[in-house]
Amino acid sequence: MIRLDTTEPGFAEAFDALVEGRRESAADVTRDVTAMLARVKAEGADAVAALTLQFDRHDLAQTGWRIDAATCAAAYEGLEPGLRAALDLAAARIRAYHERQRPVDSDYVDAVGVRLGARWSPVDAAGLYVPGGRAAYPSSLLMNAIPAKVAGVKRLAMVTPTPNGEVNPLVLAAAHLSGVDEVFRVGGAQGVAALAYGAGPIAPVDVVTGPGNAWVAEAKRQLYGVVGIDMVAGPSEIVVVADDANDPEWIAADLLSQAEHDVTTQSILFTDDAAFADRVAAAVEAQLTTLVTEIVARTAWEANGAIIVVRDLDEALPLVDRLAPEHLQLAVDDPQALFDRVRHAGSVFLGRHTPEAIGDYVAGPNHVLPTGRRARFASGLSVLDFMKRTSFLGLDESALAELGPATVALAEAEGLPAHARSVALRLRLNRPEN
């Protein structure tokens, strides 16, 4: 774990190194994924089946490609009642939040008489990648599938790895609850390729979303343009801004809530009190020994964690913006005062009683968020990721007469005579004969 203090010499250089540090996939991942995508594009179902046998150790010809709706419904009904109620609560809150994101069409006539507007419509089909095996997250399925359904997507196809042919009942239950139309036993880069190109019973989709490992993320990156994607997700990250009025045990737990995701995760604390920083560091160490995820969390904390002591919390804000974190907790009495000045963060958690973990499950806002400083220019997953906007305009003769001459002048200036002629011919028709 890195310990920095803004008052010490060398802070600027050390913080630069922290900001610029890369925790994402290596060149060999890019090379391997390129080969796998080419193979699926050329060989289709045969390649997907062979890669599934290689990596997930089951034969699709025997286990079957598709998991039917009845199996998903049975998984949902078979959940322990308390867990099913929690899943229902999460789905309801996620749906309610995303329903408020539905965009509104526009249609108006301006002062010149030109009709202008935009119409929003969903994509025809969307594909969801859902991790399986140890990293099985039904919450991520809800966060991806529900916005797609709210957007109006008619066909929602899901791929998920089933190592050794074994399915995760929580994932199937979440698929049933969120309205997924098709579920396939395919994972990895080959699963993303199957969604993009089509393979066997998997018909191609228009957009692919969902989290995965480095190979899945790289497959999405390379397939952008063949399909739309939500984002290229990297290792998770959390930044906590906290004063000494917090319970250090709470803040330590917040930092570890992300560290236990993966060894590449980054957890950073900004505080204006060095003694509080010491107490948090001690609490982290004590809590690590109690976690079943200790090996992962400890590796992440020791390799990528940081505690940064600042003169005051105002000094932390430009540093937070440079990090542009996926998750930002403002654990102070007046979080709004700080939030008003934050420019770059994927999602912000306001106040001492708003741990990031609540946003992972039941709060409502989407937990699929930009990582790796991409919050400088990107947003979290939303209904809009499953929709596209079509603009339209309509002119009558008088409106064309008003706008046409300027169009002709600009087209001629750009050296595009056919552009100019397509307007000029219409203007000539409106002129009286000499």
C-alpha positions in Angstrom: 0.0 0.0 0.0 1.3 3.4 -0.9 1.3 6.2 1.7 1.6 9.8 0.4 1.4 13.2 1.9 0.8 16.4 -0.2 3.2 18.3 2.1 6.2 16.0 1.5 8.8 16.5 -1.2 8.3 14.3 -4.2 4.5 14.1 -3.8 3.7 15.4 -7.3 5.9 12.8 -9.0 4.6 10.0 -6.8 1.0 11.0 -7.5 1.7 11.2 -11.2 2.9 7.6 -11.1 -0.3 6.6 -9.3 -2.5 8.2 -11.8 -0.6 6.9 -14.8 -0.2 3.4 -13.5 -1.8 0.8 -15.8 -3.5 -2.3 -14.4 -5.1 -3.5 -17.7 -4.5 -6.4 -20.1 -1.2 -7.2 -21.7 -0.2 -7.6 -25.3 -0.6 -11.3 -25.2 -4.3 -11.0 -24.4 -4.7 -8.8 -27.4 -2.9 -11.3 -29.6 -4.9 -14.3 -28.3 -8.3 -12.5 -28.6 -7.5 -11.4 -32.2 -6.9 -15.1 -33.2 -10.0 -16.3 -31.4 -12.3 -13.7 -33.1 -10.9 -14.5 -36.5 -11.5 -18.2 -35.8 -15.2 -17.7 -34.8 -15.8 -15.4 -37.8 -14.4 -18.0 -40.2 -15.7 -21.2 -38.6 -18.8 -20.1 -36.7 -20.4 -22.7 -34.5 -17.5 -25.2 -34.8 -15.0 -22.7 -33.4 -17.3 -21.7 -30.6 -17.9 -25.4 -29.6 -14.1 -26.2 -29.8 -13.2 -23.2 -27.7 -15.9 -24.0 -25.2 -14.6 -27.5 -24.8 -11.1 -26.1 -24.4 -11.8 -23.5 -21.8 -15.0 -24.6 -20.1 -14.5 -28.3 -20.4 -17.9 -29.3 -21.8 -19.2 -30.4 -25.2 -22.0 -28.2 -26.4 -23.3 -31.1 -28.5 -24.0 -33.0 -25.3 -24.9 -30.2 -22.8 -26.8 -28.2 -25.4 -26.2 -24.6 -26.4 -29.3 -23.1 -24.9 -30.8 -23.0 -21.4 -34.5 -22.9 -21.7 -36.9 -20.4 -20.0 -38.4 -23.1 -17.8 -35.0 -23.9 -16.3 -34.5 -20.2 -15.5 -38.0 -19.9 -14.0 -37.4 -22.9 -11.9 -34.1 -21.5 -10.6 -35.9 -18.3 -9.6 -38.7 -20.2 -7.8 -36.1 -22.4 -6.1 -34.3 -19.5 -4.4 -34.4 -19.2 -0.7 -37.3 -16.7 0.0 -35.1 -14.0 1.6 -32.7 -14.1 -1.3 -35.5 -14.0 -3.8 -37.0 -11.0 -2.0 -33.6 -9.2 -2.1 -33.3 -9.9 -5.9 -36.9 -8.7 -6.4 -36.1 -5.5 -4.5 -33.0 -4.9 -6.5 -34.8 -5.4 -9.8 -37.7 -3.1 -8.9 -35.4 -0.3 -7.8 -33.1 -0.7 -10.9 -36.1 -0.6 -13.2 -37.7 2.4 -11.5 -34.4 4.4 -11.8 -33.8 3.5 -15.4 -37.4 4.3 -16.4 -36.6 7.9 -15.7 -33.8 7.8 -18.3 -36.1 7.2 -21.2 -35.5 10.0 -23.7 -38.2 12.2 -25.2 -38.7 12.6 -28.9 -38.6 16.2 -30.3 -40.6 17.6 -33.2 -41.0 21.4 -33.8 -41.0 24.0 -36.5 -38.6 26.9 -36.3 -39.0 30.5 -37.3 -38.0 29.9 -40.9 -40.6 27.2 -41.2 -38.3 24.2 -41.1 -39.6 21.1 -39.3 -36.9 19.6 -37.1 -36.7 16.9 -34.6 -35.3 13.6 -33.4 -36.9 10.2 -32.8 -35.5 7.6 -30.3 -35.8 3.9 -31.0 -34.3 0.8 -29.4 -31.9 -1.5 -31.2 -33.5 -4.7 -32.5 -31.3 -7.1 -30.5 -28.9 -6.8 -27.6 -26.4 -9.3 -26.2 -25.4 -9.6 -22.6 -22.2 -11.1 -21.4 -22.6 -12.5 -17.8 -19.6 -14.0 -16.0 -20.1 -17.6 -14.7 -18.3 -19.9 -12.3 -16.6 -18.3 -9.3 -17.2 -14.7 -10.7 -21.0 -15.1 -11.0 -22.8 -11.8 -10.4 -26.6 -11.8 -10.7 -26.6 -8.1 -9.8 -24.6 -7.3 -12.9 -27.1 -9.2 -15.0 -29.9 -7.1 -13.6 -27.9 -3.9 -14.2 -27.5 -4.8 -17.9 -30.7 -6.5 -18.8 -33.2 -4.2 -17.1 -32.1 -1.0 -18.9 -32.3 -2.9 -22.2 -35.8 -4.0 -21.5 -36.8 -0.5 -20.4 -35.3 0.8 -23.6 -37.7 -1.5 -25.5 -35.3 -4.1 -26.9 -37.3 -7.0 -28.2 -34.6 -9.6 -28.3 -32.2 -10.0 -25.4 -29.6 -12.8 -25.8 -27.3 -13.7 -22.9 -24.1 -15.7 -23.0 -22.5 -17.1 -19.9 -19.8 -19.7 -19.3 -20.8 -22.9 -17.5 -17.5 -24.5 -16.4 -17.8 -28.3 -16.6 -21.3 -27.8 -17.8 -22.5 -26.5 -14.4 -24.9 -23.5 -14.4 -25.2 -20.9 -11.6 -28.8 -20.9 -10.4 -28.6 -17.3 -9.2 -27.6 -16.1 -12.7 -30.5 -18.1 -14.2 -32.9 -16.7 -11.6 -31.8 -13.1 -12.5 -32.2 -13.9 -16.2 -35.8 -14.9 -15.6 -36.5 -11.9 -13.4 -35.1 -9.4 -15.8 -36.8 -10.8 -18.9 -33.8 -12.2 -20.8 -35.1 -14.0 -24.0 -32.3 -16.4 -24.8 -29.6 -17.9 -22.5 -26.6 -19.7 -24.0 -23.9 -21.8 -22.4 -21.0 -20.0 -24.0 -18.4 -17.7 -22.4 -15.1 -16.0 -23.0 -14.0 -14.0 -26.1 -15.8 -16.7 -28.2 -19.1 -15.8 -26.5 -18.7 -12.2 -27.4 -17.7 -13.1 -31.0 -20.8 -15.4 -31.2 -23.0 -12.5 -30.3 -21.4 -10.2 -32.8 -21.0 -12.5 -35.8 -23.6 -15.1 -35.0 -22.8 -18.8 -34.5 -25.0 -21.8 -34.5 -28.2 -21.0 -32.7 -26.9 -17.6 -31.6 -28.1 -14.9 -34.0 -26.1 -11.7 -34.2 -27.0 -8.7 -32.1 -26.6 -5.0 -32.5 -25.1 -4.1 -29.1 -23.1 -6.2 -26.6 -22.8 -5.1 -22.9 -21.7 -6.7 -19.7 -18.6 -7.3 -17.6 -15.9 -10.0 -18.0 -12.3 -10.8 -17.6 -9.5 -9.2 -19.7 -10.2 -11.5 -22.7 -13.9 -10.5 -22.7 -13.0 -6.8 -22.4 -10.5 -7.1 -25.2 -13.0 -8.9 -27.4 -15.5 -6.1 -27.0 -12.9 -3.5 -27.8 -11.9 -5.3 -31.0 -15.5 -5.9 -32.1 -16.6 -2.3 -31.7 -17.9 -1.3 -35.0 -19.2 -4.7 -35.8 -21.5 -4.2 -32.8 -22.0 -1.3 -30.4 -20.6 -1.9 -26.9 -21.2 -0.3 -23.5 -17.5 0.3 -22.7 -14.2 -1.4 -22.3 -14.1 -2.1 -18.6 -10.9 -2.4 -16.7 -10.1 -3.3 -13.1 -12.5 -1.8 -10.5 -11.6 1.2 -8.4 -12.8 3.2 -5.4 -11.8 6.5 -4.0 -13.0 7.5 -0.5 -12.7 11.1 0.8 -13.1 11.0 4.6 -12.5 13.1 7.6 -11.6 12.0 11.1 -15.3 12.0 12.2 -15.7 8.7 10.5 -15.4 5.3 12.1 -12.2 3.9 10.7 -13.7 0.4 10.6 -16.4 1.7 8.2 -13.9 3.3 5.8 -11.6 0.2 5.9 -14.6 -2.0 5.0 -15.4 0.4 2.1 -11.9 0.2 0.7 -11.9 -3.6 1.0 -15.3 -3.9 -0.7 -13.6 -3.2 -4.0 -10.2 -4.8 -3.2 -11.8 -8.2 -2.9 -13.1 -8.1 -6.5 -9.7 -8.8 -8.2 -6.0 -8.5 -7.6 -5.9 -5.6 -10.0 -8.5 -3.5 -8.1 -7.5 -0.1 -6.8 -8.7 1.4 -3.4 -7.6 4.9 -2.4 -8.3 7.0 0.7 -7.9 10.8 0.9 -8.1 12.2 4.4 -7.0 15.4 6.1 -5.9 13.7 9.3 -2.7 11.6 9.5 -3.8 9.9 12.7 -7.1 8.8 11.1 -5.1 7.5 8.2 -3.1 5.3 10.6 -6.4 4.0 12.2 -7.9 3.1 8.8 -4.7 1.3 7.7 -4.7 -0.7 11.0 -8.4 -1.5 10.5 -7.8 -2.7 6.9 -5.1 -5.1 8.2 -7.3 -6.4 10.9 -10.3 -6.9 8.6 -8.2 -8.6 5.9 -7.6 -11.6 8.2 -11.4 -12.1 8.6 -12.2 -12.3 4.9 -12.6 -15.5 2.9 -11.4 -13.3 0.0 -8.3 -12.3 1.9 -5.7 -13.5 -0.7 -7.3 -11.4 -3.5 -8.1 -8.4 -1.3 -4.7 -8.3 0.3 -2.9 -8.6 -3.0 -4.9 -5.8 -4.4 -4.5 -3.6 -1.4 -0.8 -4.1 -1.1 -0.1 -3.7 -4.8 -2.6 -1.0 -5.8 -4.0 0.6 -2.6 -3.1 4.1 -1.4 -3.7 6.4 1.5 -3.1 10.1 0.7 -3.0 12.7 3.5 -4.0 16.2 2.3 -3.9 19.6 4.1 -7.7 19.9 3.9 -10.4 18.1 1.9 -10.6 20.9 -0.6 -7.0 20.0 -1.7 -8.2 16.5 -2.4 -10.8 17.5 -5.1 -8.4 18.3 -8.0 -6.5 15.1 -7.2 -9.8 13.1 -7.3 -10.6 14.6 -10.7 -7.2 13.5 -12.0 -8.0 10.0 -11.0 -11.5 10.2 -12.4 -12.5 7.1 -10.4 -15.2 4.6 -11.1 -16.6 5.0 -7.6 -16.2 8.0 -5.3 -17.4 8.1 -1.7 -17.7 11.5 0.0 -17.8 10.5 3.7 -18.3 13.9 5.3 -21.1 15.8 7.0 -21.8 18.0 3.9 -21.1 15.9 0.9 -23.0 18.1 -1.5 -20.5 20.9 -1.0 -17.7 18.6 -2.3 -19.9 17.0 -4.9 -20.7 20.4 -6.5 -17.0 20.7 -7.3 -16.3 17.2 -8.5 -16.1 17.0 -12.3 -14.9 13.4 -13.1 -16.3 10.3 -11.4 -18.4 7.4 -12.6 -20.8 7.3 -9.6 -20.7 9.4 -6.4 -21.9 8.2 -3.0 -22.9 11.0 -0.7 -22.4 10.9 3.0 -21.2 8.6 5.8 -24.2 6.3 5.5 -23.8 5.6 1.7 -21.3 2.9 1.2 -20.4 2.0 -2.4 -21.7 -1.5 -1.9 -25.3 -0.3 -1.6 -24.9 0.9 -5.2 -23.7 -2.5 -6.4 -27.0 -4.1 -5.5 -30.2 -2.3 -4.6 -29.9 1.5 -4.8 -31.0 1.8 -8.4 -28.3 3.7 -10.4 -26.3 1.4 -12.7 -23.1 -0.1 -11.3 -21.6 -0.7 -14.8 -19.2 2.3 -14.8 -16.2 3.7 -16.6 -12.8 2.6 -15.2 -9.2 3.5 -15.9 -9.8 7.3 -15.8 -12.5 7.0 -18.5 -14.9 8.9 -16.3 -13.2 12.0 -17.8 -15.2 11.4 -21.0 -17.6 8.4 -20.4 -20.7 7.6 -18.4 -22.1 4.5 -16.7 -24.4 2.1 -18.6 -27.9 3.5 -19.2 -31.1 3.1 -21.2 -29.4 5.2 -24.0 -26.8 2.5 -24.6 -29.6 0.4 -26.0 -31.2 3.1 -28.1 -30.3 5.3 -31.1 -31.5 8.7 -32.1 -32.7 9.5 -35.6 -32.8 13.1 -36.6 -35.3 14.4 -39.2 -36.1 17.6 -41.0 -38.7 18.8 -43.5 -38.7 22.0 -45.6 -41.4 23.5 -47.8 -40.7 25.8 -50.7 -40.4 29.0 -48.7 -38.1 27.4 -46.1 -35.9 26.1 -48.9 -35.8 29.5 -50.5 -34.7 30.9 -47.1 -31.9 28.4 -46.5 -31.0 27.3 -50.0 -28.7 30.1 -51.1 -26.4 29.8 -48.1 -26.2 26.0 -48.7 -25.2 26.5 -52.4 -22.6 29.0 -51.4 -21.0 26.7 -48.8 -21.1 23.7 -51.1 -19.4 25.6 -53.9 -16.8 26.8 -51.4 -16.1 23.2 -50.4 -15.7 22.2 -54.0 -18.8 19.9 -54.1 -20.8 21.0 -57.1 -23.3 18.1 -57.0 -24.3 19.2 -53.5 -24.8 22.7 -54.7 -26.7 21.6 -57.8 -29.2 19.5 -55.7 -30.3 22.6 -54.0 -29.9 25.1 -56.8 -32.1 23.1 -59.2 -34.9 23.3 -56.7 -34.4 27.0 -56.2 -34.5 27.6 -60.0 -37.9 25.9 -60.2 -39.3 28.4 -57.8 -38.1 31.4 -59.8 -40.5 33.1 -62.3 -39.6 32.7 -66.0 -38.0 35.7 -67.7 
